[in-house]
Amino acid sequence: MKGTLMLSWILIICLSQVAVRSQYYSDTLPYHPRPPKVTNLHFFMHEHTGVTAVR
């Protein structure tokens, strides 16, 4: 029973520390947004109806 109680307290303390340190904006680390990723993908839509590669 004492082991379960001690484990419960450790779990509660660890979870409270995670909640404190996982704020979106914190006083210790300023927020620096990441630049958006830009790709060079181009999609072309060719409309050739009735033309197939198989004869």
mmCIF entry with sequence, helices, sheets and N, C-alpha, C, O atoms, coordinates in Angstrom:
data_MODEL
# 
_entry.id   MODEL 
# 
_entity.id                         1 
_entity.type                       polymer 
_entity.pdbx_number_of_molecules   1 
# 
_entity_poly.entity_id                      1 
_entity_poly.type                           'polypeptide(L)' 
_entity_poly.nstd_linkage                   no 
_entity_poly.nstd_monomer                   no 
_entity_poly.pdbx_seq_one_letter_code       MKGTLMLSWILIICLSQVAVRSQYYSDTLPYHPRPPKVTNLHFFMHEHTGVTAVR 
_entity_poly.pdbx_seq_one_letter_code_can   MKGTLMLSWILIICLSQVAVRSQYYSDTLPYHPRPPKVTNLHFFMHEHTGVTAVR 
_entity_poly.pdbx_strand_id                 A 
# 
loop_
_entity_poly_seq.entity_id 
_entity_poly_seq.num 
_entity_poly_seq.mon_id 
_entity_poly_seq.hetero 
1 1  MET n 
1 2  LYS n 
1 3  GLY n 
1 4  THR n 
1 5  LEU n 
1 6  MET n 
1 7  LEU n 
1 8  SER n 
1 9  TRP n 
1 10 ILE n 
1 11 LEU n 
1 12 ILE n 
1 13 ILE n 
1 14 CYS n 
1 15 LEU n 
1 16 SER n 
1 17 GLN n 
1 18 VAL n 
1 19 ALA n 
1 20 VAL n 
1 21 ARG n 
1 22 SER n 
1 23 GLN n 
1 24 TYR n 
1 25 TYR n 
1 26 SER n 
1 27 ASP n 
1 28 THR n 
1 29 LEU n 
1 30 PRO n 
1 31 TYR n 
1 32 HIS n 
1 33 PRO n 
1 34 ARG n 
1 35 PRO n 
1 36 PRO n 
1 37 LYS n 
1 38 VAL n 
1 39 THR n 
1 40 ASN n 
1 41 LEU n 
1 42 HIS n 
1 43 PHE n 
1 44 PHE n 
1 45 MET n 
1 46 HIS n 
1 47 GLU n 
1 48 HIS n 
1 49 THR n 
1 50 GLY n 
1 51 VAL n 
1 52 THR n 
1 53 ALA n 
1 54 VAL n 
1 55 ARG n 
# 
_struct_asym.id          A 
_struct_asym.entity_id   1 
# 
_struct_conf.conf_type_id            HELX_P 
_struct_conf.id                      HELX_P1 
_struct_conf.pdbx_PDB_helix_id       AA1 
_struct_conf.beg_label_comp_id       LYS 
_struct_conf.beg_label_asym_id       A 
_struct_conf.beg_label_seq_id        2 
_struct_conf.pdbx_beg_PDB_ins_code   ? 
_struct_conf.end_label_comp_id       ARG 
_struct_conf.end_label_asym_id       A 
_struct_conf.end_label_seq_id        21 
_struct_conf.pdbx_end_PDB_ins_code   ? 
_struct_conf.beg_auth_comp_id        LYS 
_struct_conf.beg_auth_asym_id        A 
_struct_conf.beg_auth_seq_id         2 
_struct_conf.end_auth_comp_id        ARG 
_struct_conf.end_auth_asym_id        A 
_struct_conf.end_auth_seq_id         21 
_struct_conf.pdbx_PDB_helix_class    1 
_struct_conf.details                 ? 
_struct_conf.pdbx_PDB_helix_length   20 
# 
_struct_conf_type.id          HELX_P 
_struct_conf_type.criteria    ? 
_struct_conf_type.reference   ? 
# 
loop_
_atom_site.group_PDB 
_atom_site.id 
_atom_site.type_symbol 
_atom_site.label_atom_id 
_atom_site.label_alt_id 
_atom_site.label_comp_id 
_atom_site.label_asym_id 
_atom_site.label_entity_id 
_atom_site.label_seq_id 
_atom_site.pdbx_PDB_ins_code 
_atom_site.Cartn_x 
_atom_site.Cartn_y 
_atom_site.Cartn_z 
_atom_site.occupancy 
_atom_site.B_iso_or_equiv 
_atom_site.pdbx_formal_charge 
_atom_site.auth_seq_id 
_atom_site.auth_comp_id 
_atom_site.auth_asym_id 
_atom_site.auth_atom_id 
_atom_site.pdbx_PDB_model_num 
ATOM 1   N N  . MET A 1 1  ? 0.827  -1.202 0.000   1.00 0.00 ? 1  MET A N  1 
ATOM 2   C CA . MET A 1 1  ? 0.000  0.000  0.000   1.00 0.00 ? 1  MET A CA 1 
ATOM 3   C C  . MET A 1 1  ? 0.868  1.260  0.000   1.00 0.00 ? 1  MET A C  1 
ATOM 4   O O  . MET A 1 1  ? 0.564  2.242  -0.677  1.00 0.00 ? 1  MET A O  1 
ATOM 5   N N  . LYS A 1 2  ? 1.967  1.207  0.785   1.00 0.00 ? 2  LYS A N  1 
ATOM 6   C CA . LYS A 1 2  ? 2.843  2.378  0.832   1.00 0.00 ? 2  LYS A CA 1 
ATOM 7   C C  . LYS A 1 2  ? 3.537  2.590  -0.514  1.00 0.00 ? 2  LYS A C  1 
ATOM 8   O O  . LYS A 1 2  ? 3.755  3.724  -0.941  1.00 0.00 ? 2  LYS A O  1 
ATOM 9   N N  . GLY A 1 3  ? 3.880  1.483  -1.175  1.00 0.00 ? 3  GLY A N  1 
ATOM 10  C CA . GLY A 1 3  ? 4.530  1.599  -2.482  1.00 0.00 ? 3  GLY A CA 1 
ATOM 11  C C  . GLY A 1 3  ? 3.616  2.221  -3.517  1.00 0.00 ? 3  GLY A C  1 
ATOM 12  O O  . GLY A 1 3  ? 4.052  3.027  -4.339  1.00 0.00 ? 3  GLY A O  1 
ATOM 13  N N  . THR A 1 4  ? 2.350  1.846  -3.474  1.00 0.00 ? 4  THR A N  1 
ATOM 14  C CA . THR A 1 4  ? 1.378  2.406  -4.419  1.00 0.00 ? 4  THR A CA 1 
ATOM 15  C C  . THR A 1 4  ? 1.154  3.887  -4.144  1.00 0.00 ? 4  THR A C  1 
ATOM 16  O O  . THR A 1 4  ? 1.039  4.689  -5.071  1.00 0.00 ? 4  THR A O  1 
ATOM 17  N N  . LEU A 1 5  ? 1.092  4.243  -2.865  1.00 0.00 ? 5  LEU A N  1 
ATOM 18  C CA . LEU A 1 5  ? 0.902  5.647  -2.498  1.00 0.00 ? 5  LEU A CA 1 
ATOM 19  C C  . LEU A 1 5  ? 2.105  6.481  -2.926  1.00 0.00 ? 5  LEU A C  1 
ATOM 20  O O  . LEU A 1 5  ? 1.949  7.585  -3.448  1.00 0.00 ? 5  LEU A O  1 
ATOM 21  N N  . MET A 1 6  ? 3.298  5.951  -2.705  1.00 0.00 ? 6  MET A N  1 
ATOM 22  C CA . MET A 1 6  ? 4.510  6.672  -3.085  1.00 0.00 ? 6  MET A CA 1 
ATOM 23  C C  . MET A 1 6  ? 4.595  6.816  -4.604  1.00 0.00 ? 6  MET A C  1 
ATOM 24  O O  . MET A 1 6  ? 4.957  7.880  -5.106  1.00 0.00 ? 6  MET A O  1 
ATOM 25  N N  . LEU A 1 7  ? 4.265  5.761  -5.329  1.00 0.00 ? 7  LEU A N  1 
ATOM 26  C CA . LEU A 1 7  ? 4.273  5.820  -6.787  1.00 0.00 ? 7  LEU A CA 1 
ATOM 27  C C  . LEU A 1 7  ? 3.244  6.827  -7.301  1.00 0.00 ? 7  LEU A C  1 
ATOM 28  O O  . LEU A 1 7  ? 3.494  7.531  -8.280  1.00 0.00 ? 7  LEU A O  1 
ATOM 29  N N  . SER A 1 8  ? 2.105  6.891  -6.648  1.00 0.00 ? 8  SER A N  1 
ATOM 30  C CA . SER A 1 8  ? 1.074  7.861  -7.043  1.00 0.00 ? 8  SER A CA 1 
ATOM 31  C C  . SER A 1 8  ? 1.567  9.285  -6.847  1.00 0.00 ? 8  SER A C  1 
ATOM 32  O O  . SER A 1 8  ? 1.336  10.138 -7.705  1.00 0.00 ? 8  SER A O  1 
ATOM 33  N N  . TRP A 1 9  ? 2.241  9.561  -5.736  1.00 0.00 ? 9  TRP A N  1 
ATOM 34  C CA . TRP A 1 9  ? 2.762  10.907 -5.483  1.00 0.00 ? 9  TRP A CA 1 
ATOM 35  C C  . TRP A 1 9  ? 3.839  11.276 -6.497  1.00 0.00 ? 9  TRP A C  1 
ATOM 36  O O  . TRP A 1 9  ? 3.872  12.406 -6.984  1.00 0.00 ? 9  TRP A O  1 
ATOM 37  N N  . ILE A 1 10 ? 4.711  10.338 -6.814  1.00 0.00 ? 10 ILE A N  1 
ATOM 38  C CA . ILE A 1 10 ? 5.753  10.612 -7.806  1.00 0.00 ? 10 ILE A CA 1 
ATOM 39  C C  . ILE A 1 10 ? 5.125  10.907 -9.164  1.00 0.00 ? 10 ILE A C  1 
ATOM 40  O O  . ILE A 1 10 ? 5.563  11.812 -9.874  1.00 0.00 ? 10 ILE A O  1 
ATOM 41  N N  . LEU A 1 11 ? 4.102  10.145 -9.519  1.00 0.00 ? 11 LEU A N  1 
ATOM 42  C CA . LEU A 1 11 ? 3.418  10.364 -10.790 1.00 0.00 ? 11 LEU A CA 1 
ATOM 43  C C  . LEU A 1 11 ? 2.740  11.728 -10.828 1.00 0.00 ? 11 LEU A C  1 
ATOM 44  O O  . LEU A 1 11 ? 2.803  12.420 -11.844 1.00 0.00 ? 11 LEU A O  1 
ATOM 45  N N  . ILE A 1 12 ? 2.103  12.119 -9.750  1.00 0.00 ? 12 ILE A N  1 
ATOM 46  C CA . ILE A 1 12 ? 1.433  13.427 -9.691  1.00 0.00 ? 12 ILE A CA 1 
ATOM 47  C C  . ILE A 1 12 ? 2.450  14.555 -9.804  1.00 0.00 ? 12 ILE A C  1 
ATOM 48  O O  . ILE A 1 12 ? 2.208  15.536 -10.507 1.00 0.00 ? 12 ILE A O  1 
ATOM 49  N N  . ILE A 1 13 ? 3.579  14.429 -9.123  1.00 0.00 ? 13 ILE A N  1 
ATOM 50  C CA . ILE A 1 13 ? 4.607  15.473 -9.173  1.00 0.00 ? 13 ILE A CA 1 
ATOM 51  C C  . ILE A 1 13 ? 5.201  15.569 -10.576 1.00 0.00 ? 13 ILE A C  1 
ATOM 52  O O  . ILE A 1 13 ? 5.411  16.671 -11.085 1.00 0.00 ? 13 ILE A O  1 
ATOM 53  N N  . CYS A 1 14 ? 5.473  14.428 -11.204 1.00 0.00 ? 14 CYS A N  1 
ATOM 54  C CA . CYS A 1 14 ? 6.031  14.451 -12.561 1.00 0.00 ? 14 CYS A CA 1 
ATOM 55  C C  . CYS A 1 14 ? 5.049  15.055 -13.560 1.00 0.00 ? 14 CYS A C  1 
ATOM 56  O O  . CYS A 1 14 ? 5.445  15.827 -14.433 1.00 0.00 ? 14 CYS A O  1 
ATOM 57  N N  . LEU A 1 15 ? 3.782  14.709 -13.437 1.00 0.00 ? 15 LEU A N  1 
ATOM 58  C CA . LEU A 1 15 ? 2.785  15.256 -14.360 1.00 0.00 ? 15 LEU A CA 1 
ATOM 59  C C  . LEU A 1 15 ? 2.597  16.754 -14.167 1.00 0.00 ? 15 LEU A C  1 
ATOM 60  O O  . LEU A 1 15 ? 2.365  17.480 -15.133 1.00 0.00 ? 15 LEU A O  1 
ATOM 61  N N  . SER A 1 16 ? 2.696  17.220 -12.928 1.00 0.00 ? 16 SER A N  1 
ATOM 62  C CA . SER A 1 16 ? 2.557  18.656 -12.703 1.00 0.00 ? 16 SER A CA 1 
ATOM 63  C C  . SER A 1 16 ? 3.751  19.407 -13.279 1.00 0.00 ? 16 SER A C  1 
ATOM 64  O O  . SER A 1 16 ? 3.592  20.524 -13.773 1.00 0.00 ? 16 SER A O  1 
ATOM 65  N N  . GLN A 1 17 ? 4.945  18.817 -13.226 1.00 0.00 ? 17 GLN A N  1 
ATOM 66  C CA . GLN A 1 17 ? 6.117  19.456 -13.814 1.00 0.00 ? 17 GLN A CA 1 
ATOM 67  C C  . GLN A 1 17 ? 6.006  19.524 -15.334 1.00 0.00 ? 17 GLN A C  1 
ATOM 68  O O  . GLN A 1 17 ? 6.418  20.512 -15.943 1.00 0.00 ? 17 GLN A O  1 
ATOM 69  N N  . VAL A 1 18 ? 5.462  18.499 -15.939 1.00 0.00 ? 18 VAL A N  1 
ATOM 70  C CA . VAL A 1 18 ? 5.271  18.505 -17.390 1.00 0.00 ? 18 VAL A CA 1 
ATOM 71  C C  . VAL A 1 18 ? 4.287  19.596 -17.778 1.00 0.00 ? 18 VAL A C  1 
ATOM 72  O O  . VAL A 1 18 ? 4.491  20.289 -18.775 1.00 0.00 ? 18 VAL A O  1 
ATOM 73  N N  . ALA A 1 19 ? 3.230  19.755 -17.006 1.00 0.00 ? 19 ALA A N  1 
ATOM 74  C CA . ALA A 1 19 ? 2.234  20.782 -17.315 1.00 0.00 ? 19 ALA A CA 1 
ATOM 75  C C  . ALA A 1 19 ? 2.820  22.180 -17.171 1.00 0.00 ? 19 ALA A C  1 
ATOM 76  O O  . ALA A 1 19 ? 2.474  23.080 -17.937 1.00 0.00 ? 19 ALA A O  1 
ATOM 77  N N  . VAL A 1 20 ? 3.701  22.368 -16.200 1.00 0.00 ? 20 VAL A N  1 
ATOM 78  C CA . VAL A 1 20 ? 4.303  23.681 -15.993 1.00 0.00 ? 20 VAL A CA 1 
ATOM 79  C C  . VAL A 1 20 ? 5.284  24.009 -17.115 1.00 0.00 ? 20 VAL A C  1 
ATOM 80  O O  . VAL A 1 20 ? 5.331  25.148 -17.581 1.00 0.00 ? 20 VAL A O  1 
ATOM 81  N N  . ARG A 1 21 ? 6.056  23.036 -17.547 1.00 0.00 ? 21 ARG A N  1 
ATOM 82  C CA . ARG A 1 21 ? 7.107  23.289 -18.536 1.00 0.00 ? 21 ARG A CA 1 
ATOM 83  C C  . ARG A 1 21 ? 6.616  23.237 -19.974 1.00 0.00 ? 21 ARG A C  1 
ATOM 84  O O  . ARG A 1 21 ? 7.377  23.588 -20.876 1.00 0.00 ? 21 ARG A O  1 
ATOM 85  N N  . SER A 1 22 ? 5.407  22.827 -20.228 1.00 0.00 ? 22 SER A N  1 
ATOM 86  C CA . SER A 1 22 ? 4.948  22.674 -21.607 1.00 0.00 ? 22 SER A CA 1 
ATOM 87  C C  . SER A 1 22 ? 4.026  23.801 -22.047 1.00 0.00 ? 22 SER A C  1 
ATOM 88  O O  . SER A 1 22 ? 3.127  23.582 -22.858 1.00 0.00 ? 22 SER A O  1 
ATOM 89  N N  . GLN A 1 23 ? 4.235  24.986 -21.531 1.00 0.00 ? 23 GLN A N  1 
ATOM 90  C CA . GLN A 1 23 ? 3.425  26.118 -21.961 1.00 0.00 ? 23 GLN A CA 1 
ATOM 91  C C  . GLN A 1 23 ? 3.876  26.543 -23.356 1.00 0.00 ? 23 GLN A C  1 
ATOM 92  O O  . GLN A 1 23 ? 5.052  26.429 -23.701 1.00 0.00 ? 23 GLN A O  1 
ATOM 93  N N  . TYR A 1 24 ? 2.938  27.027 -24.143 1.00 0.00 ? 24 TYR A N  1 
ATOM 94  C CA . TYR A 1 24 ? 3.245  27.412 -25.520 1.00 0.00 ? 24 TYR A CA 1 
ATOM 95  C C  . TYR A 1 24 ? 4.194  28.608 -25.546 1.00 0.00 ? 24 TYR A C  1 
ATOM 96  O O  . TYR A 1 24 ? 5.173  28.611 -26.292 1.00 0.00 ? 24 TYR A O  1 
ATOM 97  N N  . TYR A 1 25 ? 3.909  29.606 -24.745 1.00 0.00 ? 25 TYR A N  1 
ATOM 98  C CA . TYR A 1 25 ? 4.788  30.758 -24.596 1.00 0.00 ? 25 TYR A CA 1 
ATOM 99  C C  . TYR A 1 25 ? 5.332  30.735 -23.178 1.00 0.00 ? 25 TYR A C  1 
ATOM 100 O O  . TYR A 1 25 ? 4.566  30.756 -22.215 1.00 0.00 ? 25 TYR A O  1 
ATOM 101 N N  . SER A 1 26 ? 6.625  30.692 -23.050 1.00 0.00 ? 26 SER A N  1 
ATOM 102 C CA . SER A 1 26 ? 7.202  30.673 -21.713 1.00 0.00 ? 26 SER A CA 1 
ATOM 103 C C  . SER A 1 26 ? 8.058  31.914 -21.521 1.00 0.00 ? 26 SER A C  1 
ATOM 104 O O  . SER A 1 26 ? 8.432  32.583 -22.485 1.00 0.00 ? 26 SER A O  1 
ATOM 105 N N  . ASP A 1 27 ? 8.361  32.209 -20.271 1.00 0.00 ? 27 ASP A N  1 
ATOM 106 C CA . ASP A 1 27 ? 9.181  33.372 -19.959 1.00 0.00 ? 27 ASP A CA 1 
ATOM 107 C C  . ASP A 1 27 ? 10.652 33.112 -20.249 1.00 0.00 ? 27 ASP A C  1 
ATOM 108 O O  . ASP A 1 27 ? 11.400 34.051 -20.521 1.00 0.00 ? 27 ASP A O  1 
ATOM 109 N N  . THR A 1 28 ? 11.078 31.863 -20.196 1.00 0.00 ? 28 THR A N  1 
ATOM 110 C CA . THR A 1 28 ? 12.493 31.567 -20.356 1.00 0.00 ? 28 THR A CA 1 
ATOM 111 C C  . THR A 1 28 ? 12.900 31.458 -21.822 1.00 0.00 ? 28 THR A C  1 
ATOM 112 O O  . THR A 1 28 ? 14.003 31.868 -22.183 1.00 0.00 ? 28 THR A O  1 
ATOM 113 N N  . LEU A 1 29 ? 12.044 30.921 -22.662 1.00 0.00 ? 29 LEU A N  1 
ATOM 114 C CA . LEU A 1 29 ? 12.374 30.750 -24.072 1.00 0.00 ? 29 LEU A CA 1 
ATOM 115 C C  . LEU A 1 29 ? 11.380 31.518 -24.932 1.00 0.00 ? 29 LEU A C  1 
ATOM 116 O O  . LEU A 1 29 ? 10.190 31.205 -24.917 1.00 0.00 ? 29 LEU A O  1 
ATOM 117 N N  . PRO A 1 30 ? 11.843 32.520 -25.685 1.00 0.00 ? 30 PRO A N  1 
ATOM 118 C CA . PRO A 1 30 ? 10.910 33.249 -26.548 1.00 0.00 ? 30 PRO A CA 1 
ATOM 119 C C  . PRO A 1 30 ? 10.458 32.371 -27.710 1.00 0.00 ? 30 PRO A C  1 
ATOM 120 O O  . PRO A 1 30 ? 11.151 31.437 -28.114 1.00 0.00 ? 30 PRO A O  1 
ATOM 121 N N  . TYR A 1 31 ? 9.304  32.687 -28.226 1.00 0.00 ? 31 TYR A N  1 
ATOM 122 C CA . TYR A 1 31 ? 8.727  31.922 -29.330 1.00 0.00 ? 31 TYR A CA 1 
ATOM 123 C C  . TYR A 1 31 ? 9.301  32.418 -30.646 1.00 0.00 ? 31 TYR A C  1 
ATOM 124 O O  . TYR A 1 31 ? 9.193  33.601 -30.967 1.00 0.00 ? 31 TYR A O  1 
ATOM 125 N N  . HIS A 1 32 ? 9.912  31.519 -31.411 1.00 0.00 ? 32 HIS A N  1 
ATOM 126 C CA . HIS A 1 32 ? 10.433 31.834 -32.737 1.00 0.00 ? 32 HIS A CA 1 
ATOM 127 C C  . HIS A 1 32 ? 9.716  30.932 -33.732 1.00 0.00 ? 32 HIS A C  1 
ATOM 128 O O  . HIS A 1 32 ? 9.986  29.732 -33.772 1.00 0.00 ? 32 HIS A O  1 
ATOM 129 N N  . PRO A 1 33 ? 8.808  31.482 -34.537 1.00 0.00 ? 33 PRO A N  1 
ATOM 130 C CA . PRO A 1 33 ? 8.089  30.625 -35.489 1.00 0.00 ? 33 PRO A CA 1 
ATOM 131 C C  . PRO A 1 33 ? 9.028  30.106 -36.570 1.00 0.00 ? 33 PRO A C  1 
ATOM 132 O O  . PRO A 1 33 ? 9.957  30.795 -36.992 1.00 0.00 ? 33 PRO A O  1 
ATOM 133 N N  . ARG A 1 34 ? 8.770  28.890 -37.006 1.00 0.00 ? 34 ARG A N  1 
ATOM 134 C CA . ARG A 1 34 ? 9.562  28.298 -38.078 1.00 0.00 ? 34 ARG A CA 1 
ATOM 135 C C  . ARG A 1 34 ? 9.119  28.881 -39.411 1.00 0.00 ? 34 ARG A C  1 
ATOM 136 O O  . ARG A 1 34 ? 7.935  29.153 -39.610 1.00 0.00 ? 34 ARG A O  1 
ATOM 137 N N  . PRO A 1 35 ? 10.066 29.074 -40.325 1.00 0.00 ? 35 PRO A N  1 
ATOM 138 C CA . PRO A 1 35 ? 9.651  29.560 -41.648 1.00 0.00 ? 35 PRO A CA 1 
ATOM 139 C C  . PRO A 1 35 ? 8.873  28.469 -42.371 1.00 0.00 ? 35 PRO A C  1 
ATOM 140 O O  . PRO A 1 35 ? 9.170  27.286 -42.206 1.00 0.00 ? 35 PRO A O  1 
ATOM 141 N N  . PRO A 1 36 ? 7.888  28.849 -43.164 1.00 0.00 ? 36 PRO A N  1 
ATOM 142 C CA . PRO A 1 36 ? 7.097  27.833 -43.870 1.00 0.00 ? 36 PRO A CA 1 
ATOM 143 C C  . PRO A 1 36 ? 7.947  27.111 -44.915 1.00 0.00 ? 36 PRO A C  1 
ATOM 144 O O  . PRO A 1 36 ? 8.804  27.710 -45.565 1.00 0.00 ? 36 PRO A O  1 
ATOM 145 N N  . LYS A 1 37 ? 7.690  25.825 -45.057 1.00 0.00 ? 37 LYS A N  1 
ATOM 146 C CA . LYS A 1 37 ? 8.413  25.038 -46.051 1.00 0.00 ? 37 LYS A CA 1 
ATOM 147 C C  . LYS A 1 37 ? 7.814  25.301 -47.427 1.00 0.00 ? 37 LYS A C  1 
ATOM 148 O O  . LYS A 1 37 ? 6.597  25.274 -47.606 1.00 0.00 ? 37 LYS A O  1 
ATOM 149 N N  . VAL A 1 38 ? 8.679  25.554 -48.383 1.00 0.00 ? 38 VAL A N  1 
ATOM 150 C CA . VAL A 1 38 ? 8.246  25.811 -49.749 1.00 0.00 ? 38 VAL A CA 1 
ATOM 151 C C  . VAL A 1 38 ? 8.812  24.702 -50.627 1.00 0.00 ? 38 VAL A C  1 
ATOM 152 O O  . VAL A 1 38 ? 10.016 24.447 -50.624 1.00 0.00 ? 38 VAL A O  1 
ATOM 153 N N  . THR A 1 39 ? 7.948  24.059 -51.365 1.00 0.00 ? 39 THR A N  1 
ATOM 154 C CA . THR A 1 39 ? 8.400  23.012 -52.275 1.00 0.00 ? 39 THR A CA 1 
ATOM 155 C C  . THR A 1 39 ? 8.309  23.510 -53.707 1.00 0.00 ? 39 THR A C  1 
ATOM 156 O O  . THR A 1 39 ? 7.610  24.480 -54.000 1.00 0.00 ? 39 THR A O  1 
ATOM 157 N N  . ASN A 1 40 ? 9.012  22.845 -54.580 1.00 0.00 ? 40 ASN A N  1 
ATOM 158 C CA . ASN A 1 40 ? 9.002  23.205 -55.997 1.00 0.00 ? 40 ASN A CA 1 
ATOM 159 C C  . ASN A 1 40 ? 8.232  22.179 -56.814 1.00 0.00 ? 40 ASN A C  1 
ATOM 160 O O  . ASN A 1 40 ? 8.580  21.915 -57.965 1.00 0.00 ? 40 ASN A O  1 
ATOM 161 N N  . LEU A 1 41 ? 7.208  21.610 -56.240 1.00 0.00 ? 41 LEU A N  1 
ATOM 162 C CA . LEU A 1 41 ? 6.403  20.628 -56.949 1.00 0.00 ? 41 LEU A CA 1 
ATOM 163 C C  . LEU A 1 41 ? 5.399  21.337 -57.852 1.00 0.00 ? 41 LEU A C  1 
ATOM 164 O O  . LEU A 1 41 ? 4.745  22.297 -57.445 1.00 0.00 ? 41 LEU A O  1 
ATOM 165 N N  . HIS A 1 42 ? 5.293  20.851 -59.071 1.00 0.00 ? 42 HIS A N  1 
ATOM 166 C CA . HIS A 1 42 ? 4.324  21.387 -60.018 1.00 0.00 ? 42 HIS A CA 1 
ATOM 167 C C  . HIS A 1 42 ? 3.499  20.224 -60.551 1.00 0.00 ? 42 HIS A C  1 
ATOM 168 O O  . HIS A 1 42 ? 4.044  19.196 -60.953 1.00 0.00 ? 42 HIS A O  1 
ATOM 169 N N  . PHE A 1 43 ? 2.218  20.391 -60.550 1.00 0.00 ? 43 PHE A N  1 
ATOM 170 C CA . PHE A 1 43 ? 1.321  19.364 -61.053 1.00 0.00 ? 43 PHE A CA 1 
ATOM 171 C C  . PHE A 1 43 ? 0.682  19.875 -62.337 1.00 0.00 ? 43 PHE A C  1 
ATOM 172 O O  . PHE A 1 43 ? 0.097  20.957 -62.367 1.00 0.00 ? 43 PHE A O  1 
ATOM 173 N N  . PHE A 1 44 ? 0.802  19.083 -63.392 1.00 0.00 ? 44 PHE A N  1 
ATOM 174 C CA . PHE A 1 44 ? 0.263  19.468 -64.682 1.00 0.00 ? 44 PHE A CA 1 
ATOM 175 C C  . PHE A 1 44 ? -0.888 18.537 -65.030 1.00 0.00 ? 44 PHE A C  1 
ATOM 176 O O  . PHE A 1 44 ? -0.788 17.320 -64.880 1.00 0.00 ? 44 PHE A O  1 
ATOM 177 N N  . MET A 1 45 ? -1.963 19.118 -65.488 1.00 0.00 ? 45 MET A N  1 
ATOM 178 C CA . MET A 1 45 ? -3.135 18.341 -65.864 1.00 0.00 ? 45 MET A CA 1 
ATOM 179 C C  . MET A 1 45 ? -3.262 18.402 -67.378 1.00 0.00 ? 45 MET A C  1 
ATOM 180 O O  . MET A 1 45 ? -3.627 19.437 -67.935 1.00 0.00 ? 45 MET A O  1 
ATOM 181 N N  . HIS A 1 46 ? -2.965 17.304 -68.035 1.00 0.00 ? 46 HIS A N  1 
ATOM 182 C CA . HIS A 1 46 ? -3.059 17.243 -69.490 1.00 0.00 ? 46 HIS A CA 1 
ATOM 183 C C  . HIS A 1 46 ? -4.354 16.534 -69.856 1.00 0.00 ? 46 HIS A C  1 
ATOM 184 O O  . HIS A 1 46 ? -4.610 15.412 -69.418 1.00 0.00 ? 46 HIS A O  1 
ATOM 185 N N  . GLU A 1 47 ? -5.157 17.197 -70.653 1.00 0.00 ? 47 GLU A N  1 
ATOM 186 C CA . GLU A 1 47 ? -6.432 16.608 -71.039 1.00 0.00 ? 47 GLU A CA 1 
ATOM 187 C C  . GLU A 1 47 ? -6.337 16.099 -72.467 1.00 0.00 ? 47 GLU A C  1 
ATOM 188 O O  . GLU A 1 47 ? -6.575 16.834 -73.425 1.00 0.00 ? 47 GLU A O  1 
ATOM 189 N N  . HIS A 1 48 ? -5.989 14.843 -72.587 1.00 0.00 ? 48 HIS A N  1 
ATOM 190 C CA . HIS A 1 48 ? -5.978 14.171 -73.879 1.00 0.00 ? 48 HIS A CA 1 
ATOM 191 C C  . HIS A 1 48 ? -6.941 13.006 -73.755 1.00 0.00 ? 48 HIS A C  1 
ATOM 192 O O  . HIS A 1 48 ? -6.537 11.894 -73.413 1.00 0.00 ? 48 HIS A O  1 
ATOM 193 N N  . THR A 1 49 ? -8.185 13.251 -74.024 1.00 0.00 ? 49 THR A N  1 
ATOM 194 C CA . THR A 1 49 ? -9.174 12.188 -73.891 1.00 0.00 ? 49 THR A CA 1 
ATOM 195 C C  . THR A 1 49 ? -9.118 11.268 -75.096 1.00 0.00 ? 49 THR A C  1 
ATOM 196 O O  . THR A 1 49 ? -8.984 11.718 -76.234 1.00 0.00 ? 49 THR A O  1 
ATOM 197 N N  . GLY A 1 50 ? -9.220 10.001 -74.836 1.00 0.00 ? 50 GLY A N  1 
ATOM 198 C CA . GLY A 1 50 ? -9.231 9.030  -75.912 1.00 0.00 ? 50 GLY A CA 1 
ATOM 199 C C  . GLY A 1 50 ? -7.851 8.553  -76.328 1.00 0.00 ? 50 GLY A C  1 
ATOM 200 O O  . GLY A 1 50 ? -7.761 7.655  -77.166 1.00 0.00 ? 50 GLY A O  1 
ATOM 201 N N  . VAL A 1 51 ? -6.795 9.091  -75.802 1.00 0.00 ? 51 VAL A N  1 
ATOM 202 C CA . VAL A 1 51 ? -5.442 8.679  -76.149 1.00 0.00 ? 51 VAL A CA 1 
ATOM 203 C C  . VAL A 1 51 ? -4.918 7.806  -75.020 1.00 0.00 ? 51 VAL A C  1 
ATOM 204 O O  . VAL A 1 51 ? -4.915 8.206  -73.856 1.00 0.00 ? 51 VAL A O  1 
ATOM 205 N N  . THR A 1 52 ? -4.471 6.597  -75.386 1.00 0.00 ? 52 THR A N  1 
ATOM 206 C CA . THR A 1 52 ? -3.920 5.693  -74.383 1.00 0.00 ? 52 THR A CA 1 
ATOM 207 C C  . THR A 1 52 ? -2.538 5.244  -74.815 1.00 0.00 ? 52 THR A C  1 
ATOM 208 O O  . THR A 1 52 ? -2.164 5.411  -75.976 1.00 0.00 ? 52 THR A O  1 
ATOM 209 N N  . ALA A 1 53 ? -1.792 4.685  -73.911 1.00 0.00 ? 53 ALA A N  1 
ATOM 210 C CA . ALA A 1 53 ? -0.459 4.172  -74.213 1.00 0.00 ? 53 ALA A CA 1 
ATOM 211 C C  . ALA A 1 53 ? -0.529 2.757  -74.757 1.00 0.00 ? 53 ALA A C  1 
ATOM 212 O O  . ALA A 1 53 ? 0.453  2.258  -75.306 1.00 0.00 ? 53 ALA A O  1 
ATOM 213 N N  . VAL A 1 54 ? -1.676 2.102  -74.613 1.00 0.00 ? 54 VAL A N  1 
ATOM 214 C CA . VAL A 1 54 ? -1.841 0.723  -75.061 1.00 0.00 ? 54 VAL A CA 1 
ATOM 215 C C  . VAL A 1 54 ? -2.563 0.735  -76.396 1.00 0.00 ? 54 VAL A C  1 
ATOM 216 O O  . VAL A 1 54 ? -3.545 1.460  -76.558 1.00 0.00 ? 54 VAL A O  1 
ATOM 217 N N  . ARG A 1 55 ? -2.085 -0.070 -77.375 1.00 0.00 ? 55 ARG A N  1 
ATOM 218 C CA . ARG A 1 55 ? -2.742 -0.129 -78.680 1.00 0.00 ? 55 ARG A CA 1 
ATOM 219 C C  . ARG A 1 55 ? -3.676 -1.282 -78.745 1.00 0.00 ? 55 ARG A C  1 
ATOM 220 O O  . ARG A 1 55 ? -4.323 -1.495 -79.771 1.00 0.00 ? 55 ARG A O  1 
# 
